[in-house]
Amino acid sequence: MQINSNNYTGNVARVAYVSNSGKAGAPKGDRVQFDQTASLEKALKETPDVRPDVIDRAKDLVANPNYPPPEVIKRISNLLAIHVQEESEVDL
């Protein structure tokens, strides 16, 4: 039996190892600056805790006997039935 060793690597470029520990954008020292923190805090303070328009819409939907529509209920029940069927097949 004859084994031919092929040490030819062709046009393969050598790759040098580069350390990522000194990233260019990394903050130096122990301090990190959060430039947009003030604007975020302001936006959070201006956001109301309660949105009356959303509450009114929710009350209207709860009072509506046709909500959710029958088609939505049918689709959800079909999905539940499929899930229950798959679960019972696993238990066998």
HELIX and SHEET records of a PDB file:
HELIX    1   1 THR A   37  GLU A   46  1                                  10    
HELIX    2   2 PRO A   52  ALA A   63  1                                  12    
HELIX    3   3 PRO A   70  ASP A   91  1                                  22    
END                                                                             
